[in-house]
Amino acid sequence: MEHNTTFPIKQNELNELREEASSYLKSVQWQQGIRAKNKENKEAENILLFLSKATNGNATEITSVSKTILKLKKQLLPESLAIPLQLNKTLLVIQEALALGIWLKDAYYDSSGLSILQERKSVLDTQQKREFEAKMQTATAFMLFGIAYAILYDLKNDTNDDLSVMKNKFAGIPELALTLPLKGISCMLFYYDRYLNHPEVIQSEQDVVDFTYVYFEAIIDEIIQRKGSLDFTETLEDRTYKKEKSDFVISGWETVFNDTIKSVEFNKIKFEQIVGNRDAKHFAKRLVQRMLAYDFTEKKNPFQELGGFMPVFMGYGIPGTGKSMLIAAIATQLKEYSDALDIPFLFHPMPDTLISTFQGGSAEKMVQWMKPLQDPTKLIFAPIDDAENNLQERTAQGVSAGVKEVIGVFLRYTEGAYAVNYGNSSIGLFTNLPEMLDKAVISRIQGRFKIDGARTIPDFLDQDYIWWNKLDEISPNFVNMKKPNYDWLSKQGLAKNLNEILQNSDRPTEQRVLEIYEEVEKKHTDNEHQFYAELYKNIQKKFPFFSSRDIRNIQKAVSMRLTDFDLPEQWLENPELFLQKDYQTKYTMLQDVMKQNMKGLSFSDIRRQEVIRYLDNMAIIADTDFNRKVANRVKELNIRIEAERRMK
């Protein structure tokens, strides 16, 4: 479900709900259910017995969270005149979260039509009564979810780093009512208050904060487990709510805190340790420099305006050519620059365990992985190694529902209704089998390069040198072989621009593309703009999946060639000269370098080269899967023929 609209949660409207929120903290009434009272958990039996011991029979009990907090103040800090900071903040956070939850409930009432049903409650027919009850449950669940999520958001920086001790004390939630909003809040606060009164659970001021986090985290888990039974959820899942003058956002049932996502460890690798792969290393260098140009104050990147930034790119090649090394090298250089500049960096590879066997589970995991990429406060590199595993062509036989869910989320977050990219994050797809990727995923890729490993005599010499040089360091002169007339690693340096790498051809190499190209070329020798328009039209006839997005990707490739220049070395060595300048100054400086770079280029030539590169690449990828299947079938037939011959 796409979140296609964002609605503001206005502070003045929350202020009006604060009195109602406070009333719940002062007093709630709850009558425990029989199942909750009889609930057993041997490991935490004493705590559960304590939670229910004060209630006699079926009596309704009144509890007050605010009174309990004051009692804890006297108990934990008897010498303090004022309410201690942590206790006061916890109480305030819960009050504000209650107001926000009530606001979300009211918003759902209006958007789902529940308000109208409530007004006509006395005259509803049977079907309408069922709808009313179902919507009331959803409203209650979403309200409690919003309350708990807001509490976690506001307390996440105040808790201990390790909550395992508190989680071991916590015995779970005996029950959670979702029938009506008032019952939901009453039940939730009743058990929260019971826990606060347990001497084994709360022994310090910090325990109150830690327990509050653990408790409301459990509330979220409970609601997530039960959300599958809720109906009429469309109007809360298709919109995003953002709190005014805050970064707090709630989108359906999503629960991700970007600043709790930690960078994954990786092996440190330098670009010069990678043999060959000139195109791939050049692309990687450009990616690193462009990400460093990101402006944390303005939350945008001047290279986005200039057309030289790549939010999604792909590196592809046969196994063993250096894809994993390239991922590590990009991460290494970004980490080194980030440490030197004292800016946060997140290395955020896609996990191997993304595909879930549960319906909807893969989509939820994918959302949790994609969400941090929208965090504007750090540089983020998000590689997807062996991308064909999780982003496989959806129409292929045997593709799991989990893969389809993952692709759906990927498409929405990369160019969907709520795709956001500030120019600080980039997703890199790395694959041995680009032809197996879903066509829609491929169309999102704005930069692509081949990872082909060692290809020249110097490449093979250097690959051997990296290996035997380690032996020579251990025992000098052990490798007593004659040295060639070559300076080791001298050919593994980074290129200055793509012109040094590309073997530019004026004509396509893929036969079907070449035929279309030459046919159109005959008609339009004088009008190049007309030539490209008709070329695209005829390509689309032959390759129906070719779309406007492919044309935009070609245009992006041309723009990237125009920005294919190195940032001056002194800009990177001395951050004050460029990286720490304000956004407009950086943008102007890059424009000047771009103008100088364009003087030696021909737009017409670059456009032709990039069109040919893209169309050749597209046709080759489209054909590879078919050709591989044909080759496998030929192999099977040859095996069969040989088997029959041996049998005879």
C-alpha positions as CSV (number, residue, x, y, z in Angstrom):
1,M,0.0,0.0,0.0
2,E,1.5,3.3,-1.0
3,H,1.6,6.3,1.4
4,N,0.5,8.8,-1.2
5,T,-0.5,11.7,1.0
6,T,1.2,13.4,4.0
7,F,-1.0,15.2,6.6
8,P,0.3,17.5,9.3
9,I,-0.4,16.9,13.0
10,K,-0.8,20.5,14.2
11,Q,0.6,21.4,17.6
12,N,-2.4,23.7,18.4
13,E,-4.8,20.7,17.8
14,L,-2.6,18.5,20.1
15,N,-2.7,21.3,22.8
16,E,-6.5,21.1,22.8
17,L,-6.4,17.4,23.5
18,R,-3.9,17.7,26.4
19,E,-6.6,18.0,29.1
20,E,-8.3,14.8,27.9
21,A,-4.9,13.1,27.9
22,S,-4.2,14.3,31.4
23,S,-7.5,12.9,32.7
24,Y,-6.4,9.4,31.7
25,L,-3.2,9.8,33.7
26,K,-5.1,11.0,36.7
27,S,-7.6,8.1,36.7
28,V,-8.6,5.1,34.6
29,Q,-11.0,2.2,35.5
30,W,-10.4,-1.3,34.4
31,Q,-12.0,-4.7,35.2
32,Q,-9.6,-7.5,34.5
33,G,-10.8,-10.3,32.3
34,I,-10.9,-13.9,33.6
35,R,-8.2,-15.1,31.1
36,A,-5.9,-12.2,32.1
37,K,-6.3,-13.1,35.8
38,N,-5.6,-16.8,35.2
39,K,-2.7,-16.2,32.8
40,E,0.3,-18.2,33.9
41,N,4.0,-17.8,33.2
42,K,6.1,-19.9,35.5
43,E,9.2,-17.8,34.9
44,A,7.4,-14.6,35.9
45,E,4.6,-16.1,38.0
46,N,5.2,-13.7,41.0
47,I,4.9,-10.6,38.9
48,L,1.8,-11.8,37.1
49,L,0.2,-12.7,40.5
50,F,1.1,-9.2,41.8
51,L,-0.6,-7.6,38.7
52,S,-3.9,-9.3,39.6
53,K,-3.8,-9.7,43.4
54,A,-5.4,-6.3,44.2
55,T,-8.5,-7.0,42.2
56,N,-11.2,-9.0,44.0
57,G,-13.8,-11.0,42.0
58,N,-15.1,-9.1,39.1
59,A,-14.7,-5.6,40.7
60,T,-13.6,-2.6,38.6
61,E,-10.4,-1.0,39.9
62,I,-9.3,2.6,39.6
63,T,-5.6,3.3,39.0
64,S,-3.7,6.6,38.7
65,V,-0.4,6.8,36.8
66,S,0.3,10.3,38.0
67,K,-0.2,9.4,41.6
68,T,2.1,6.3,41.2
69,I,4.8,8.6,39.7
70,L,4.6,10.9,42.7
71,K,4.7,7.9,45.0
72,L,7.8,6.7,43.3
73,K,9.4,10.1,43.7
74,K,8.9,10.0,47.5
75,Q,10.1,6.3,47.5
76,L,13.1,6.6,45.3
77,L,14.2,10.2,46.0
78,P,12.7,11.3,49.3
79,E,15.0,14.3,49.7
80,S,14.0,15.8,46.4
81,L,11.6,18.8,46.6
82,A,10.7,18.7,42.9
83,I,9.8,15.8,40.7
84,P,13.2,14.4,39.4
85,L,13.9,15.1,35.7
86,Q,13.6,11.5,34.4
87,L,10.2,10.9,36.2
88,N,8.9,14.3,35.1
89,K,10.0,13.7,31.5
90,T,8.4,10.2,31.4
91,L,5.1,11.5,32.7
92,L,5.2,14.4,30.2
93,V,6.1,12.1,27.3
94,I,3.2,9.8,28.1
95,Q,0.8,12.8,28.3
96,E,1.9,14.2,24.9
97,A,1.7,10.7,23.4
98,L,-1.8,10.2,24.6
99,A,-2.9,13.5,23.0
100,L,-1.2,12.4,19.8
101,G,-2.9,9.0,19.9
102,I,-6.3,10.6,20.4
103,W,-5.6,12.9,17.4
104,L,-4.8,9.9,15.2
105,K,-8.0,8.2,16.4
106,D,-10.1,11.2,15.5
107,A,-8.3,11.4,12.1
108,Y,-9.3,7.8,11.4
109,Y,-12.9,8.5,12.5
110,D,-13.2,11.1,9.9
111,S,-11.2,9.4,7.0
112,S,-12.9,6.0,7.4
113,G,-16.5,7.2,7.8
114,L,-16.6,6.0,11.4
115,S,-17.8,9.4,12.5
116,I,-20.9,9.2,10.4
117,L,-21.6,5.6,11.6
118,Q,-21.3,6.8,15.2
119,E,-23.8,9.6,14.6
120,R,-26.3,7.1,13.1
121,K,-25.5,4.4,15.7
122,S,-29.1,4.0,16.8
123,V,-30.5,3.3,13.3
124,L,-27.7,1.0,11.9
125,D,-28.7,-2.3,10.3
126,T,-26.9,-5.5,11.0
127,Q,-24.2,-5.1,8.3
128,Q,-23.6,-1.5,9.3
129,K,-23.3,-2.5,13.0
130,R,-20.6,-5.0,12.0
131,E,-18.8,-2.3,10.1
132,F,-19.1,0.1,13.0
133,E,-17.6,-2.5,15.4
134,A,-14.8,-3.4,13.0
135,K,-13.8,0.2,12.4
136,M,-14.0,0.9,16.2
137,Q,-11.4,-1.9,16.8
138,T,-9.1,-0.5,14.0
139,A,-9.4,3.0,15.5
140,T,-8.5,1.8,18.9
141,A,-5.6,-0.3,17.7
142,F,-4.2,2.6,15.6
143,M,-4.6,5.0,18.6
144,L,-2.7,2.7,21.0
145,F,-0.1,2.0,18.3
146,G,0.4,5.8,17.8
147,I,0.6,6.4,21.6
148,A,3.2,3.6,22.0
149,Y,5.2,4.7,19.0
150,A,5.3,8.3,20.1
151,I,6.6,7.3,23.6
152,L,9.4,5.2,22.1
153,Y,10.3,8.0,19.8
154,D,10.6,10.5,22.6
155,L,12.4,8.2,25.1
156,K,14.8,6.3,22.8
157,N,17.7,8.5,23.7
158,D,17.1,8.4,27.5
159,T,17.1,4.6,28.0
160,N,20.1,2.4,28.9
161,D,21.9,0.9,25.9
162,D,21.3,-2.5,27.3
163,L,17.7,-3.2,28.2
164,S,18.1,-7.0,28.6
165,V,17.8,-6.9,32.4
166,M,14.5,-4.9,32.3
167,K,13.2,-7.2,29.5
168,N,13.9,-10.2,31.7
169,K,11.9,-8.6,34.5
170,F,9.0,-7.9,32.2
171,A,6.4,-10.6,32.2
172,G,4.3,-9.5,29.2
173,I,0.9,-7.9,28.8
174,P,-1.8,-10.0,30.4
175,E,-4.5,-8.5,28.0
176,L,-5.0,-5.5,25.6
177,A,-8.5,-4.4,24.9
178,L,-9.3,-3.1,21.3
179,T,-13.1,-3.0,21.4
180,L,-13.4,0.8,22.2
181,P,-10.8,3.6,22.5
182,L,-11.6,4.3,26.2
183,K,-11.3,0.6,27.1
184,G,-8.0,0.4,25.1
185,I,-6.4,3.3,27.0
186,S,-7.8,2.1,30.3
187,C,-6.5,-1.4,29.9
188,M,-3.1,-0.3,28.7
189,L,-2.5,2.2,31.5
190,F,-3.9,-0.2,34.1
191,Y,-1.2,-2.8,33.6
192,Y,1.5,-0.1,33.1
193,D,0.5,1.3,36.5
194,R,0.6,-2.2,38.0
195,Y,4.1,-2.8,36.8
196,L,5.3,0.6,38.2
197,N,4.0,-0.4,41.6
198,H,6.0,-3.7,41.6
199,P,9.1,-3.3,43.8
200,E,11.2,-5.8,41.9
201,V,10.6,-4.0,38.6
202,I,11.2,-0.4,39.6
203,Q,14.2,0.2,41.9
204,S,15.6,3.4,40.5
205,E,14.6,6.6,38.6
206,Q,16.2,5.1,35.5
207,D,14.2,2.0,35.8
208,V,11.0,4.0,35.2
209,V,12.4,5.2,31.9
210,D,13.7,1.8,30.9
211,F,10.5,0.0,31.9
212,T,8.3,2.5,30.1
213,Y,10.2,1.9,26.9
214,V,10.1,-1.9,27.3
215,Y,6.3,-1.9,28.1
216,F,5.2,0.3,25.2
217,E,7.5,-1.6,22.8
218,A,5.5,-4.7,23.9
219,I,2.3,-2.8,23.1
220,I,3.5,-2.2,19.6
221,D,4.5,-5.9,19.2
222,E,1.1,-7.0,20.4
223,I,-0.8,-4.7,17.9
224,I,1.5,-5.7,15.0
225,Q,0.7,-9.4,15.8
226,R,-3.1,-8.6,15.8
227,K,-3.2,-6.2,12.9
228,G,-4.0,-9.0,10.4
229,S,-7.4,-9.4,12.1
230,L,-8.3,-5.7,11.7
231,D,-10.5,-4.5,8.8
232,F,-10.9,-1.1,7.1
233,T,-7.2,-0.3,7.5
234,E,-6.8,1.3,4.0
235,T,-7.4,4.9,5.2
236,L,-4.6,4.7,7.7
237,E,-2.2,2.7,5.6
238,D,-2.4,5.0,2.5
239,R,-1.3,8.2,4.3
240,T,1.5,9.6,6.4
241,Y,1.1,11.8,9.4
242,K,3.9,14.2,10.3
243,K,4.0,16.1,13.5
244,E,4.4,19.9,13.1
245,K,7.9,21.3,13.8
246,S,9.2,17.7,14.5
247,D,10.7,14.8,12.6
248,F,8.1,12.5,14.1
249,V,6.3,10.6,11.3
250,I,3.8,7.8,11.5
251,S,3.1,5.8,8.3
252,G,0.5,3.0,8.8
253,W,2.0,0.3,11.0
254,E,5.7,1.0,10.2
255,T,8.1,1.1,13.1
256,V,11.6,2.2,12.3
257,F,13.8,4.6,14.2
258,N,16.6,5.7,11.9
259,D,19.0,6.7,14.6
260,T,18.9,3.2,16.1
261,I,20.2,1.7,12.9
262,K,23.9,0.9,13.2
263,S,26.5,0.6,10.5
264,V,27.5,-3.0,9.6
265,E,31.2,-4.0,10.0
266,F,33.1,-4.5,6.8
267,N,36.6,-5.4,5.6
268,K,38.8,-2.3,4.8
269,I,39.9,-2.4,1.1
270,K,41.6,0.2,-1.0
271,F,40.8,0.8,-4.7
272,E,44.4,-0.1,-5.7
273,Q,43.9,-3.6,-4.2
274,I,41.3,-4.2,-6.9
275,V,42.8,-5.4,-10.1
276,G,41.3,-4.3,-13.4
277,N,37.7,-3.0,-13.3
278,R,38.6,0.5,-14.4
279,D,35.0,1.4,-15.3
280,A,33.8,0.1,-11.9
281,K,36.5,1.9,-9.9
282,H,35.9,5.1,-11.8
283,F,32.2,4.9,-11.1
284,A,32.9,4.2,-7.4
285,K,35.2,7.2,-7.1
286,R,32.6,9.5,-8.7
287,L,29.9,8.1,-6.3
288,V,32.1,8.8,-3.2
289,Q,32.9,12.4,-4.3
290,R,29.3,13.2,-5.2
291,M,28.0,11.9,-1.8
292,L,30.6,14.1,0.0
293,A,29.2,17.2,-1.7
294,Y,25.9,16.7,0.2
295,D,24.9,19.7,2.3
296,F,23.7,18.7,5.8
297,T,22.2,22.1,6.5
298,E,20.1,22.4,3.4
299,K,19.5,18.6,3.2
300,K,20.3,18.5,-0.5
301,N,23.2,17.7,-2.9
302,P,24.3,20.2,-5.6
303,F,25.1,17.2,-7.9
304,Q,21.4,16.4,-7.9
305,E,20.7,19.8,-9.5
306,L,23.6,19.3,-11.9
307,G,22.3,15.9,-12.9
308,G,25.3,13.9,-11.7
309,F,24.0,11.9,-8.7
310,M,23.0,8.3,-8.8
311,P,20.4,7.2,-6.1
312,V,20.3,3.7,-7.7
313,F,23.1,2.0,-9.7
314,M,24.1,-1.4,-10.8
315,G,27.4,-3.2,-11.1
316,Y,27.3,-6.6,-12.9
317,G,29.7,-9.2,-14.1
318,I,30.6,-12.9,-14.0
319,P,31.4,-14.5,-10.6
320,G,34.9,-13.8,-9.2
321,T,35.5,-10.4,-10.7
322,G,35.5,-8.3,-7.6
323,K,31.9,-7.3,-6.7
324,S,32.3,-7.8,-3.0
325,M,35.7,-6.1,-2.9
326,L,34.2,-3.1,-4.7
327,I,31.4,-2.8,-2.2
328,A,34.0,-2.9,0.6
329,A,36.2,-0.3,-1.2
330,I,33.4,2.2,-1.6
331,A,32.4,1.7,2.1
332,T,36.1,2.1,3.1
333,Q,36.6,5.4,1.3
334,L,33.3,6.8,2.5
335,K,34.1,5.8,6.1
336,E,37.6,7.4,5.9
337,Y,36.3,10.7,4.6
338,S,33.4,10.7,7.0
339,D,35.7,10.1,10.0
340,A,38.0,12.8,8.8
341,L,35.2,15.3,8.4
342,D,33.4,14.2,11.6
343,I,30.1,13.4,9.8
344,P,27.9,10.3,10.4
345,F,28.2,7.4,7.9
346,L,25.9,4.4,7.6
347,F,27.0,1.2,5.8
348,H,23.6,-0.5,5.3
349,P,23.8,-3.6,3.2
350,M,20.6,-5.6,2.5
351,P,20.4,-8.6,4.9
352,D,20.4,-12.1,3.6
353,T,17.3,-13.0,5.7
354,L,14.9,-10.6,4.1
355,I,12.5,-13.1,2.5
356,S,10.0,-14.3,5.0
357,T,7.7,-17.4,4.7
358,F,4.9,-15.4,6.4
359,Q,2.5,-13.4,4.1
360,G,3.4,-9.7,4.4
361,G,6.5,-10.5,6.4
362,S,8.9,-9.8,3.5
363,A,7.3,-6.5,2.8
364,E,7.5,-5.4,6.4
365,K,11.2,-6.4,6.6
366,M,11.9,-4.6,3.3
367,V,10.2,-1.4,4.6
368,Q,12.4,-1.6,7.7
369,W,15.5,-1.9,5.5
370,M,14.4,0.9,3.1
371,K,13.2,3.4,5.8
372,P,16.7,4.5,7.1
373,L,17.6,5.5,3.5
374,Q,15.3,8.5,4.0
375,D,17.4,9.8,6.9
376,P,18.9,13.1,5.9
377,T,21.4,13.3,8.8
378,K,24.1,10.9,7.5
379,L,25.8,9.6,4.4
380,I,24.3,6.2,3.5
381,F,25.7,3.5,1.2
382,A,23.2,0.6,0.8
383,P,24.6,-2.3,-1.3
384,I,22.5,-5.3,-2.4
385,D,24.9,-8.1,-3.2
386,D,23.6,-11.0,-5.3
387,A,20.6,-8.7,-6.1
388,E,19.0,-11.4,-8.3
389,N,18.1,-13.4,-5.1
390,N,15.7,-10.8,-3.7
391,L,14.8,-8.8,-6.9
392,Q,14.2,-11.6,-9.4
393,E,11.9,-11.2,-12.4
394,R,8.4,-11.5,-10.9
395,T,6.9,-13.2,-14.0
396,A,9.5,-16.0,-13.8
397,Q,8.2,-19.5,-12.8
398,G,8.5,-20.3,-9.2
399,V,9.2,-16.8,-7.9
400,S,8.0,-16.6,-4.3
401,A,5.4,-14.2,-2.9
402,G,8.1,-12.8,-0.6
403,V,10.2,-11.7,-3.6
404,K,7.2,-10.0,-5.1
405,E,6.6,-8.2,-1.8
406,V,10.2,-7.0,-1.6
407,I,10.1,-5.7,-5.2
408,G,6.9,-3.8,-4.6
409,V,8.4,-2.0,-1.6
410,F,11.7,-1.3,-3.5
411,L,9.8,0.3,-6.4
412,R,7.7,2.5,-4.2
413,Y,10.7,3.7,-2.2
414,T,12.9,4.4,-5.2
415,E,10.5,6.2,-7.5
416,G,7.1,5.8,-5.9
417,A,4.7,8.2,-4.3
418,Y,6.7,8.5,-1.1
419,A,10.2,8.0,-2.5
420,V,12.6,10.6,-1.0
421,N,16.2,11.1,-1.8
422,Y,18.1,14.1,-0.4
423,G,21.3,13.2,-2.3
424,N,23.0,11.6,0.7
425,S,22.2,7.9,0.1
426,S,22.7,5.5,-2.8
427,I,21.6,2.0,-3.4
428,G,24.0,-0.3,-5.3
429,L,22.7,-3.5,-6.9
430,F,25.6,-6.0,-7.5
431,T,24.8,-9.1,-9.5
432,N,26.2,-11.9,-11.6
433,L,22.9,-12.3,-13.5
434,P,21.5,-8.9,-14.4
435,E,19.1,-10.5,-16.9
436,M,17.3,-12.2,-13.9
437,L,16.4,-8.9,-12.3
438,D,12.9,-7.7,-12.5
439,K,12.3,-5.4,-15.5
440,A,10.8,-2.6,-13.3
441,V,13.8,-2.8,-11.0
442,I,16.2,-2.5,-13.9
443,S,14.3,0.6,-15.1
444,R,15.0,2.3,-11.7
445,I,18.8,2.0,-12.3
446,Q,20.3,5.3,-13.2
447,G,23.9,4.3,-13.5
448,R,25.4,0.9,-14.5
449,F,28.9,-0.4,-15.0
450,K,30.5,-3.8,-15.8
451,I,32.7,-5.5,-13.2
452,D,34.9,-7.6,-15.4
453,G,38.0,-8.2,-13.3
454,A,41.4,-8.7,-14.8
455,R,41.5,-8.2,-18.6
456,T,45.0,-7.1,-19.6
457,I,48.5,-8.4,-19.2
458,P,49.3,-5.8,-16.5
459,D,46.1,-6.8,-14.7
460,F,47.2,-10.5,-14.5
461,L,50.8,-9.4,-13.5
462,D,49.4,-7.3,-10.7
463,Q,47.0,-9.9,-9.5
464,D,49.9,-12.3,-9.1
465,Y,52.0,-9.5,-7.5
466,I,49.4,-8.8,-4.8
467,W,49.5,-12.5,-4.0
468,W,53.2,-13.3,-4.0
469,N,54.3,-10.0,-2.5
470,K,52.9,-11.1,0.9
471,L,55.2,-14.1,0.8
472,D,58.1,-11.9,-0.1
473,E,57.4,-9.6,2.8
474,I,57.6,-12.6,5.2
475,S,60.7,-14.0,3.6
476,P,62.6,-11.5,1.3
477,N,63.9,-13.0,-1.9
478,F,61.8,-16.1,-1.4
479,V,60.1,-15.3,-4.7
480,N,63.2,-15.3,-6.8
481,M,61.6,-14.9,-10.2
482,K,62.8,-12.5,-12.9
483,K,61.0,-9.1,-12.7
484,P,59.2,-8.0,-15.9
485,N,59.8,-4.6,-17.5
486,Y,56.8,-3.2,-15.6
487,D,56.1,-1.1,-12.5
488,W,53.9,-3.1,-10.3
489,L,50.3,-1.7,-9.9
490,S,51.1,1.2,-12.2
491,K,48.1,0.4,-14.4
492,Q,45.7,0.0,-11.5
493,G,45.3,3.8,-10.9
494,L,41.9,5.5,-11.2
495,A,41.0,7.1,-14.5
496,K,40.5,10.8,-14.8
497,N,37.3,10.5,-16.9
498,L,35.2,8.0,-18.8
499,N,36.8,8.9,-22.1
500,E,40.0,7.1,-20.9
501,I,38.0,4.0,-20.3
502,L,35.3,3.7,-22.9
503,Q,35.9,2.2,-26.3
504,N,33.4,4.5,-27.9
505,S,31.7,3.2,-30.9
506,D,29.6,5.1,-33.3
507,R,27.4,2.2,-34.0
508,P,25.5,-0.4,-31.8
509,T,27.1,-3.8,-31.5
510,E,23.8,-5.7,-30.7
511,Q,22.4,-6.8,-34.1
512,R,18.7,-5.9,-33.6
513,V,19.6,-2.5,-32.2
514,L,22.0,-1.9,-35.1
515,E,19.3,-2.7,-37.7
516,I,16.9,-0.3,-36.1
517,Y,19.6,2.3,-35.7
518,E,20.7,2.2,-39.4
519,E,17.1,2.2,-40.7
520,V,16.2,5.3,-38.8
521,E,19.6,6.9,-39.6
522,K,18.8,6.7,-43.3
523,K,15.7,8.8,-42.9
524,H,17.1,11.5,-40.6
525,T,20.6,12.5,-41.7
526,D,20.1,16.2,-41.0
527,N,17.7,16.3,-38.0
528,E,19.3,14.7,-34.9
529,H,16.4,15.5,-32.5
530,Q,13.9,13.8,-34.9
531,F,16.4,10.9,-35.3
532,Y,16.3,10.1,-31.5
533,A,12.6,10.4,-31.2
534,E,12.0,7.9,-34.1
535,L,14.8,5.6,-32.8
536,Y,13.1,5.4,-29.4
537,K,9.7,4.7,-31.0
538,N,11.1,1.9,-33.2
539,I,13.1,0.4,-30.3
540,Q,9.9,0.3,-28.3
541,K,8.2,-1.7,-31.0
542,K,11.0,-4.3,-30.8
543,F,11.4,-4.2,-27.0
544,P,7.9,-3.5,-25.5
545,F,9.3,-2.9,-22.0
546,F,11.3,0.1,-23.2
547,S,9.6,3.1,-21.6
548,S,9.9,6.8,-20.8
549,R,11.9,5.8,-17.7
550,D,14.6,4.3,-20.0
551,I,14.7,7.6,-21.9
552,R,15.1,9.4,-18.6
553,N,17.9,7.0,-17.6
554,I,19.7,7.8,-20.9
555,Q,19.3,11.5,-20.2
556,K,20.7,10.9,-16.7
557,A,23.7,9.1,-18.2
558,V,24.4,12.1,-20.5
559,S,24.2,14.5,-17.5
560,M,26.5,12.3,-15.6
561,R,29.1,12.5,-18.4
562,L,28.8,16.3,-18.3
563,T,29.7,16.2,-14.6
564,D,32.4,13.5,-15.1
565,F,35.1,15.5,-13.5
566,D,37.3,15.0,-10.4
567,L,36.8,17.3,-7.5
568,P,40.2,19.2,-7.1
569,E,42.4,17.3,-4.7
570,Q,42.8,20.3,-2.4
571,W,39.0,20.5,-2.0
572,L,39.1,17.1,-0.4
573,E,42.3,17.6,1.6
574,N,41.1,20.9,3.0
575,P,37.4,20.7,3.8
576,E,37.1,24.5,4.3
577,L,37.8,25.1,0.6
578,F,34.6,23.3,-0.5
579,L,33.0,20.6,1.6
580,Q,32.3,22.9,4.5
581,K,31.0,25.8,2.4
582,D,27.3,26.7,2.3
583,Y,25.1,25.0,-0.3
584,Q,24.9,27.9,-2.8
585,T,28.7,28.4,-2.8
586,K,29.2,24.7,-3.4
587,Y,26.7,24.8,-6.2
588,T,28.4,27.8,-7.9
589,M,31.8,26.2,-7.5
590,L,30.7,23.0,-9.1
591,Q,29.0,24.9,-12.0
592,D,32.3,26.6,-12.7
593,V,34.2,23.3,-12.8
594,M,31.4,21.8,-15.0
595,K,31.7,24.7,-17.5
596,Q,35.4,24.0,-17.8
597,N,34.8,20.3,-18.3
598,M,32.2,20.9,-21.0
599,K,34.5,23.0,-23.1
600,G,36.3,19.8,-24.3
601,L,33.1,17.8,-24.9
602,S,30.7,17.5,-27.7
603,F,27.1,17.2,-26.6
604,S,26.1,15.5,-29.8
605,D,28.9,12.9,-29.5
606,I,28.2,12.2,-25.8
607,R,24.5,11.8,-26.4
608,R,25.1,9.3,-29.3
609,Q,27.6,7.3,-27.2
610,E,25.3,7.0,-24.2
611,V,22.3,6.1,-26.3
612,I,24.2,3.3,-28.0
613,R,25.7,2.1,-24.7
614,Y,22.3,2.0,-23.0
615,L,20.4,0.3,-25.9
616,D,23.2,-2.3,-26.4
617,N,23.2,-3.0,-22.7
618,M,19.4,-3.3,-22.6
619,A,19.2,-5.7,-25.5
620,I,22.1,-7.9,-24.2
621,I,20.5,-8.2,-20.8
622,A,17.1,-9.0,-22.4
623,D,18.7,-11.7,-24.5
624,T,21.0,-13.3,-22.0
625,D,18.3,-15.2,-20.1
626,F,16.9,-16.6,-23.3
627,N,20.4,-17.5,-24.6
628,R,21.3,-19.2,-21.3
629,K,18.1,-21.3,-21.4
630,V,18.9,-22.3,-25.0
631,A,22.5,-23.2,-24.1
632,N,21.2,-25.4,-21.2
633,R,18.7,-27.1,-23.5
634,V,21.5,-27.8,-26.0
635,K,23.7,-29.2,-23.3
636,E,20.9,-31.5,-22.1
637,L,20.3,-32.7,-25.7
638,N,24.1,-33.4,-26.1
639,I,24.1,-35.3,-22.8
640,R,21.1,-37.3,-24.0
641,I,22.7,-38.1,-27.4
642,E,26.0,-39.1,-25.7
643,A,24.2,-41.3,-23.2
644,E,22.3,-43.0,-26.0
645,R,25.6,-43.5,-27.9
646,R,27.2,-45.1,-24.9
647,M,24.3,-47.4,-24.2
648,K,24.6,-48.7,-27.8
